[in-house]
Amino acid sequence: MSEMTFDRMIQQMTPSIYASLKQAVSLRKWPDGRMLTAEQTELCLEAVMRYEAENRVPEEERVGYLERRTCGSASSGADVPPELAGLGRDVGRD
């Protein structure tokens, strides 16, 4: 697929097509159940990422987004409940 054709496809992609491609990448299969090939997965993922960038999809809704919890030097973890931080009560010690 030529770059110009790919660019045009991204520009004409509807939110519905974007959602379908995003789901196909996530499940590694088309809506009809056929499995995506490695090349199809790569192209769909690139299309999804380009669509997200060009349409300013919020970061937390983008494919591959990981919410930061307590990792990293800038995070204190003060707002994380104990059970999510691994500090929940030990049920084996009752």
C-alpha positions in Angstrom: 0.0 0.0 0.0 1.5 3.3 -1.0 2.0 6.0 1.7 -0.3 8.4 -0.1 -3.1 5.8 -0.2 -2.5 5.0 3.5 -2.6 8.7 4.4 -5.8 9.2 2.5 -7.4 6.2 4.2 -6.5 7.6 7.7 -8.0 11.0 6.7 -11.3 9.4 5.6 -11.5 6.9 8.5 -14.8 7.2 10.5 -15.0 6.7 14.2 -16.9 3.5 13.5 -14.1 2.1 11.3 -11.5 3.2 13.9 -13.4 1.3 16.7 -13.6 -1.8 14.5 -9.9 -1.7 13.7 -9.0 -1.1 17.3 -11.1 -4.1 18.4 -9.6 -6.3 15.6 -6.1 -5.5 16.8 -7.1 -6.1 20.4 -8.7 -9.5 19.7 -6.4 -10.4 16.8 -9.4 -11.2 14.7 -11.9 -9.6 12.4 -15.5 -9.1 13.4 -16.5 -12.2 11.4 -14.0 -14.3 13.4 -11.2 -14.7 10.9 -7.8 -14.3 12.5 -5.6 -11.3 11.4 -2.3 -12.1 9.8 0.8 -10.5 11.3 0.9 -8.0 8.4 -2.8 -7.2 8.9 -2.2 -6.7 12.6 0.7 -4.4 12.0 -1.2 -2.3 9.4 -4.3 -2.0 11.5 -2.3 -1.0 14.6 -0.5 1.6 12.6 -3.8 2.9 11.2 -5.3 3.1 14.7 -2.3 4.9 16.1 -2.2 7.4 13.2 -6.0 8.0 13.6 -5.6 8.6 17.3 -2.7 11.1 16.7 -4.4 13.0 13.9 -7.8 13.2 15.6 -6.4 14.1 19.0 -7.9 11.1 20.8 -7.3 11.6 24.6 -4.2 9.8 25.8 -6.1 7.6 28.2 -8.3 6.3 25.4 -5.4 5.4 23.0 -4.3 1.9 22.2 -1.5 0.8 24.5 -2.2 3.4 27.2 -1.1 2.4 30.7 -2.2 4.4 33.7 0.6 5.3 36.0 0.1 4.1 39.6 2.9 4.1 42.1 5.8 3.5 39.7 8.3 6.3 38.9 10.1 8.9 40.9 7.4 11.5 40.5 4.7 9.4 42.1 4.2 9.4 45.9 1.5 6.7 45.8 -0.3 8.7 48.6 -3.7 8.4 46.8 -3.5 4.7 46.1 -5.7 2.5 48.4 -3.7 -0.1 50.4 -5.3 -3.1 48.7 -4.1 -1.8 45.3 -0.6 -1.0 46.6 -0.3 -4.6 47.8 -0.7 -3.7 51.5 -4.1 -5.3 52.0 -4.7 -7.4 55.1 -3.2 -10.8 55.0 -6.2 -13.2 55.2 -3.8 -16.1 56.2 -3.0 -14.4 59.5 -6.5 -14.4 61.0 
